[in-house]
Amino acid sequence: MGKEIAIIGAGPSGLTSIKAALAEGLSPTAFEMSGGIGGVWGEAQHAAHQQGTAWPGMKSNISRYTGAFSDFPWPSNTPDFPTTEQHYAYLSAYAKEFKLLPCVRFESKVIEIKPKDNQWLVRWQQNDSLACQEKIFDAVIVASSKFSHPFIPPFKGLETVRHKMSHSADYQGPKPFAGKKVLVVGNSFSGTAIAEELAPVAALTTHHFRQEHWCVKRYRSADPEHQGPWLPRDLLKTYANSQTPKSPEEEVTFLHAHCQEQQDFAEWQMTNASPMKFTIVEDYFKRCREEKIVFAKGEIDSFTEKGMKLTNGQFYEFDHVIFCTGYQRQLPFLPEHLRHLPNPYEDTMLSPNLAVIGMYEGARGAVFPIVDLQARLACGVFSGRCPLPSEETLFKEIKETPTKRDEIEFLNSLAKKIGILPDIKAYDPGFRHILLDGAHTPQRFNLTGPGSNPEGAKQAIEATEFYRRELLGSKEKVPRLANLCLFKINSSTIKKAKQDEMDVYSPVNLQ
């Protein structure tokens, strides 16, 4: 039996960590405080056990083409932007396919992790019992959610509205707010999404924010004149354009062109000096024009029983307030000196036998591919297959890693250290062109290296590119796709699908 690995959490990061550990010949045990898998995408019945679950029907901001694990595409009949329920089904299928559930201890809350003779002592409580169990592990992966501790700023007068306030972590849909005046505080992703969803049913939705964000949509036109065709915005991000980033001036010009709708509203007008902060909208500004959403822009002075007062003197009444003010990252089970997470190597390794997965900062984009590669790096280090660099080199790399970096750059850096970064020059011209100028999908990290499935990964990449070019109206042909049928891929096989099996896991339905 290989080294014993403790994994904290059984959400996306925890599940892919179990899989990576098994692939490296390690013996993983995952501790999940709730009664089910999924983390933020977990079933509603487990939401009481963990804060920060996505609400029913909530759509992802990342498409299924890029937001997948490298060896497990989404079902071909999944919408471009899957819902909470579809994410849970995907993760459940992933856990079943790779036999991950036997490695999970449910209803197990980790209380303490402390070093012991170059190993780790893990203590946990089972099924709400006050009694603690403990065991020594060779290594630990912290894969608990960043969304477990909701944060509400200590506004003046907050105690007067505690009976009619909640956090976005508690939000489960608009129905309880029908006919009410609702105040939504915060304009990051959850704030704008909740305000937009409440608008049709609430008597009035007041949306408070201090600073405007760039409001982008899930679909984007590849045409500079915005005449279409429209496709998921992440399918337009390629390896080639990540290597030639826009200048700040070009970025602002680009955003102005793609965020024109918000310029009709003074509170949302952006300038060349506006910060690069983003949120996703669909019908938000339509609801604003219908006066179903009104703005409350400025600094909050205080709350009273009747409403919210801004420092500019404006006052807004409400029946309920939802705070979309983010989360605090808390890891109370770690030793004190590690709780605030000093800069890890590749945002992953805190030490040769301690890793954090999914806690990275500064890389926007799809989470599943990143945590997939983080887990593979961590388990490769634990097994000895991916040795860490010398201490001098390690600290040099940490120091030189930018606070904010491009998602593709982060993925490629992880892949190189794992030994799975494909050599683009080694492929034929047609496929090389796809890897350079096609959508940057996670299957490229299943083309080469340990546990790879080159043929299946290549077909998955080509299938997505075929779909992408269809949307773009491109006449350029994708090699080998004429006779490509539906398929299901995992780390070792390609399973041909019959024409009547339309729900298999494949990146696109080519019928």
JOUR-V898142 format. One record per run of one state. SS is the DSSP state (helix for helix, strand for strand, loop for the rest). FROM is the first residue (numbers start at 1). TO is the last residue. If there is no record, write none. Layout:
BEGIN
ss=(SS SS)
from=(FROM FROM)
to=(TO TO)
END
This chain:
BEGIN
ss=(loop strand loop strand helix loop strand loop strand helix loop helix loop strand loop strand loop strand loop strand loop strand helix loop helix strand loop strand loop strand loop strand loop strand loop strand loop helix strand helix loop helix loop strand loop helix loop strand loop strand loop strand loop strand helix loop strand helix loop helix loop helix loop helix loop strand loop helix loop strand loop strand loop strand loop strand loop strand loop strand loop helix loop strand loop strand loop strand loop helix loop helix loop helix loop helix loop helix loop strand loop helix loop helix loop strand loop strand loop strand loop)
from=(1 4 9 11 12 24 27 32 38 39 42 44 50 59 60 69 70 72 73 75 76 83 84 98 101 104 106 108 117 119 127 132 138 139 143 150 151 158 165 168 171 175 178 181 186 189 200 204 210 214 217 219 222 230 233 237 238 239 243 248 259 260 265 266 269 278 281 284 290 293 298 300 304 307 311 315 318 320 324 327 328 336 339 345 346 349 352 354 357 367 384 391 401 407 419 424 427 429 438 439 440 442 447 454 473 487 490 494 497 505 506)
to=(3 8 10 11 23 26 31 37 38 41 43 49 58 59 68 69 71 72 74 75 82 83 97 100 103 105 107 116 118 126 131 137 138 142 149 150 157 164 167 170 174 177 180 185 188 199 203 209 213 216 218 221 229 232 236 237 238 242 247 258 259 264 265 268 277 280 283 289 292 297 299 303 306 310 314 317 319 323 326 327 335 338 344 345 348 351 353 356 366 383 390 400 406 418 423 426 428 437 438 439 441 446 453 472 486 489 493 496 504 505 511)
END
